[in-house]
Structures are given as structure tokens and as C-alpha cells.
Amino acid sequence: MLPPLSEAEAAALAARIARDGYAILPDAIPADFRQEICEELERLERVRPGGDIPPAPFTGQVTRRWFDLLNDGEVWQRVAVHPWILQVLPKVLGEGFLLSTMGSAVVGPGEPAQPIHVDDGVYAFPRPHPNLVCNTMWALTDFTEETGATRVVPESHAWDHDPHPRKRYGTVPLLMPAGGIAFVVGSCFHGAGANRSDHDRVALTINYCNGSMRQQENLMLGISPGRMMGFAPELQDLLGFRTCKGAGHIFAQDPRREMNRHYGGSDAQDSYLERRNGLHAERTARPPA
Ligand SMILES: O=C(O)CCC(=O)C(=O)O
């Protein structure tokens, strides 16, 4: 069990994120929690081998990305509500922020560097703008130059343009031993580094957004309702059971009440959740050229 950050620690971290566009929080994932997550990733490799998307230049040729994780093992419910992240993000994204997307980023040996990009490009708003997105990169193995630590362009979050695909930027690596979590705001230029080691760089990318923005992964439609009703209230809030400045209502109220009326008592055992693993090969087949 992690003791809470002090208010001063949380404020200092938020100030660094505001200044640089990113900040590292070391020793944020206790060893037993890390072990549980790694075992769950091994289980996913067995049931949905190679990750949930086919190899591609941007997302990686030998990088395994699993999504829709809240429909998988229970451990993901605890990942989403990491207490230190929940302490820091109100200072970055404002109250009422939402979980936006959860994915793994298991970068295999030999993977070249990912193109430098921003995570809030999905909104296509003119820059600079208030923080819409904050990613949290979870280092489950050491993030080093050799293993392909995420690379960021310091202070780029304040720039008035998105990265140019062919331009080379001055990047720095987010070096952290396994167990660290790095916060990277959505407008900060960044990308996974090249993995020149002989082993996987195992990471999660757990991404949150301002509470009035659409979530990047369609969590509201994707998560089985019966299952969602069993989640902790703070996770339900992150999924949209609470309105943010009036956005996201049902009958002009927080959705929690209507969700309980509609789905309270629903069966958490949704047979589709097993069938979806069986659809893996179909889902990840490369489209015909
Ligand atoms: O894996 C990383 O280091 C960065 C991942 C990332 O930026 C992305 O997939 O959008």
C-alpha cells in the first residue's frame, strides 16, 4: 500500500509538468504490483498473442499493445486508479478528468524509435491550449537509452505547432528504473526510443483527459456494463459516472443514478468477453494491400 504523496510533493510534481511538459515519479509501482501486471501481460500474450493491433510503422513492428484492458484481469482496475496519479492529475487536467485510454507498450528488441508525436492530436485544437490530455508511462522494466526509454522534447508543450513528421528534434530520454511512472502532457512532443537491447522494454501507457473531452478509447461503449457496475466508485467516476461541468449527463444528472437503475444487478459474466479473445486473429489480420 503506497502512502499518499504530501501536498507539497504533488504540487512540486505538477509544477515540473507545467514547466517542462513532463516529470518522473520514481518508485511509484510497488514490486508485487509490478509483478502482478507483468503476469497479466504474460496471460494476454497467451490469449491474444502479439498484441491487439497488427504491426505498423507508428505503433511498432515488434511492439505488443493490448487494449480494452478493463475487460481483462482485475489488476487493470487498480492500475487505472493509482493513488499518486489521482492526486497529481487534478492539478494538470482539472477536476473531473477521465480515463482516456489504457494500453501496454511492450517494445521488443530491434524496434526502431517511434516517430515523435503528440497525444492530444486527436482533438486537432490550435496550440498552445490548456492541457487536454496527460499520459502516464509506467516503467515495468528499466527505462534506459538502450532499452528505448520514451524520449521527450522539453518545453515543447508550450509551442504553437504540432511536430513535423520529417523534422529531427532535440529529445531527452525519460530514464527511470522499473517502478517509475512518467507524466507526459498531451501536447509535449515525444515517442518511444529505439530498443537496442536484447530484451523487451515493458511499459504501460495509461492516458487521461480533461473531463469535457471525448475519451480516446471508447471505454463507455466497450466495457461490459455488468462488469462496470462492480468497479470501485472512483474508477466509475473516471469512466464517466460523474458529469464534468455538465458534460456527460443522463437526464441532466450524474449518470451514476441511471446506470444503477439500468444495470444494477446485471450479470458481470458477459459471454462476449471470452469470445473476444477468439476473434483476435480476425481483428489483427493485416488488411489486404
Ligand atoms: O512507448 C513509449 O515510450 C511511448 C508510447 C507513445 O507515445 C505512444 O504509443 O503514443
The ligand as an SDF file (V2000), in Angstrom:
LIG
                    3D

 10  9  0  0  0  0  0  0  0  0999 V2000
    6.1820    3.6270  -25.5470 O   0  0  0  0  0  0  0  0  0  0  0  0
    6.5860    4.7730  -25.4060 C   0  0  0  0  0  0  0  0  0  0  0  0
    7.6660    5.0440  -24.8910 O   0  0  0  0  0  0  0  0  0  0  0  0
    5.7410    5.9240  -25.8900 C   0  0  0  0  0  0  0  0  0  0  0  0
    4.4260    5.4540  -26.3940 C   0  0  0  0  0  0  0  0  0  0  0  0
    3.6790    6.5040  -27.1080 C   0  0  0  0  0  0  0  0  0  0  0  0
    3.9900    7.6510  -27.0720 O   0  0  0  0  0  0  0  0  0  0  0  0
    2.5220    6.1420  -27.8870 C   0  0  0  0  0  0  0  0  0  0  0  0
    2.3460    4.9570  -28.1880 O   0  0  0  0  0  0  0  0  0  0  0  0
    1.7570    7.0500  -28.2670 O   0  0  0  0  0  0  0  0  0  0  0  0
  1  2  2  0
  2  3  1  0
  2  4  1  0
  4  5  1  0
  5  6  1  0
  6  7  2  0
  6  8  1  0
  8  9  2  0
  8 10  1  0
M  END
$$$$
